Amino acid sequence: MRDITTTASPRSPNKQAGPAAATPLDLLVLVDYHLAAILLLIAAVLKLSKPGVGELLEALHEQEILSLEMTILLVRWLPWLEIILGLWAVSGIHLEISAVFMGVLYLIFTAAILAASGGHLLLPLDCGCFGKSESWPVLLLVLRNTALALPLFFTGKRHRQWALCRRFHFSH
């Protein structure tokens, strides 16, 4: 009788996975995921501390892309949406689903920035992400949001083990 030995592959469910099992792509995705979540939380808190209509929403309203009612709705409720999504993401619960929602939200922000600028990539614009701040060229805002959004779509169930709250045992 011949003895057959098998070894678990890095993706095998039988292998005990931990932080050391993360590949460079996993690390990129995880850093991006947590950065995107934390930025949403920071942006929301800053918007709530100094509410107002920023250049981005003003431009979208002036171009009749947003009605006055929609602009007011966004000013009132977008920070709360960002807080809920950011807290959900940091919790690590269904991490892959919250990642998709964050990715879509960042891409919507990117589309709004492009629409407000009329496609002029060197036009300085204050996106309103962090309250009233410096205006940046649209190109940098688009690159930032795209760089944050794209890795989020590669987040999967295997990344749940590295969620911040799971690492500190805040969630089950």
CORLINDA-V909268 format. One record per residue. RES is the residue in three letters. OMEGA is omega in whole degrees, -180 to 180 (* if undefined). NEAR is the number of other ideal C-beta (glycine too) atoms within 12 Angstrom. D_FIRST is the distance of its C-alpha to the first C-alpha in Angstrom with 1 decimal. Layout:
<<RES;OMEGA;NEAR;D_FIRST> <RES;OMEGA;NEAR;D_FIRST>>
//
This chain:
<<MET;-177;3;0.0> <ARG;179;4;3.8> <ASP;179;5;6.6> <ILE;180;6;9.6> <THR;177;6;12.9> <THR;175;9;16.1> <THR;-179;9;19.6> <ALA;176;13;22.6> <SER;179;11;25.3> <PRO;-179;17;28.9> <ARG;-177;15;29.8> <SER;178;13;26.8> <PRO;-180;12;28.0> <ASN;-179;11;25.4> <LYS;178;16;26.9> <GLN;-178;12;30.0> <ALA;177;22;32.8> <GLY;-179;14;36.0> <PRO;-179;16;38.9> <ALA;-178;13;37.0> <ALA;-178;19;34.7> <ALA;176;21;37.8> <THR;176;19;38.2> <PRO;177;9;41.6> <LEU;176;16;42.2> <ASP;-179;27;41.3> <LEU;177;19;43.9> <LEU;-179;21;46.5> <VAL;-178;32;46.1> <LEU;177;35;46.2> <VAL;179;23;49.3> <ASP;-179;32;51.0> <TYR;-178;43;50.2> <HIS;176;34;51.7> <LEU;179;27;54.6> <ALA;180;44;55.5> <ALA;-179;39;55.4> <ILE;177;24;57.5> <LEU;176;32;60.0> <LEU;-180;41;60.5> <LEU;179;31;61.3> <ILE;180;23;63.7> <ALA;-179;35;65.4> <ALA;-179;30;65.9> <VAL;179;22;67.4> <LEU;178;23;69.7> <LYS;179;33;70.8> <LEU;-180;22;71.5> <SER;178;14;73.5> <LYS;-178;18;75.7> <PRO;178;22;75.6> <GLY;179;23;77.3> <VAL;180;27;76.9> <GLY;-180;34;75.6> <GLU;-177;29;76.3> <LEU;-180;43;73.3> <LEU;176;35;74.3> <GLU;-179;24;78.0> <ALA;179;30;77.2> <LEU;177;32;75.1> <HIS;-180;25;77.9> <GLU;179;18;80.6> <GLN;180;19;78.7> <GLU;173;13;78.6> <ILE;176;23;74.8> <LEU;174;24;74.9> <SER;178;15;77.6> <LEU;180;17;79.4> <GLU;180;12;77.7> <MET;178;19;74.2> <THR;179;28;75.2> <ILE;178;17;76.3> <LEU;180;18;73.2> <LEU;179;31;71.0> <VAL;-178;28;73.0> <ARG;-167;18;72.7> <TRP;-180;19;69.1> <LEU;178;33;67.0> <PRO;180;31;66.8> <TRP;175;22;65.5> <LEU;179;27;62.9> <GLU;179;35;61.8> <ILE;-179;24;61.6> <ILE;-179;22;59.5> <LEU;179;32;57.2> <GLY;179;30;57.0> <LEU;177;25;56.3> <TRP;-178;30;53.6> <ALA;-179;42;52.0> <VAL;-180;32;52.1> <SER;-179;26;50.7> <GLY;180;32;47.4> <ILE;-176;21;47.3> <HIS;-177;19;46.0> <LEU;-177;35;46.3> <GLU;179;26;45.4> <ILE;178;24;48.2> <SER;178;32;50.8> <ALA;179;40;49.9> <VAL;178;26;50.7> <PHE;178;29;54.0> <MET;179;43;54.9> <GLY;179;33;54.1> <VAL;180;23;56.3> <LEU;178;33;59.1> <TYR;177;40;59.1> <LEU;174;24;59.3> <ILE;176;22;62.1> <PHE;-180;38;63.9> <THR;178;31;63.4> <ALA;179;23;64.9> <ALA;178;35;67.8> <ILE;179;41;68.5> <LEU;179;29;68.5> <ALA;-179;25;70.7> <ALA;-178;35;73.1> <SER;-177;31;73.5> <GLY;180;17;74.0> <GLY;178;16;71.3> <HIS;-171;17;73.3> <LEU;180;19;70.5> <LEU;178;16;72.9> <LEU;177;24;75.0> <PRO;-177;22;74.9> <LEU;172;35;73.8> <ASP;-175;27;73.2> <CYS;-180;39;70.3> <GLY;-177;37;71.1> <CYS;-176;38;67.6> <PHE;-177;27;68.8> <GLY;179;24;72.2> <LYS;-179;20;75.1> <SER;179;22;73.9> <GLU;174;17;74.4> <SER;178;23;74.2> <TRP;174;26;71.4> <PRO;-179;20;71.2> <VAL;-179;32;69.4> <LEU;180;21;66.9> <LEU;178;22;65.6> <LEU;179;36;65.4> <VAL;179;31;63.4> <LEU;179;19;61.1> <ARG;-177;25;60.5> <ASN;180;35;59.8> <THR;179;24;57.6> <ALA;176;22;55.6> <LEU;-173;35;55.2> <ALA;-170;32;54.4> <LEU;179;25;51.8> <PRO;-180;28;49.0> <LEU;-179;39;49.4> <PHE;177;23;48.0> <PHE;179;23;44.6> <THR;-179;36;44.2> <GLY;-179;24;41.3> <LYS;-178;18;39.6> <ARG;-180;25;37.4> <HIS;-178;37;40.7> <ARG;-176;29;41.7> <GLN;-178;25;40.0> <TRP;179;29;42.5> <ALA;-176;33;45.6> <LEU;-177;28;48.4> <CYS;177;23;48.9> <ARG;179;22;45.2> <ARG;-179;20;45.0> <PHE;176;12;47.9> <HIS;177;10;46.6> <PHE;-180;14;49.7> <SER;-178;20;47.7> <HIS;*;10;44.8>>
//
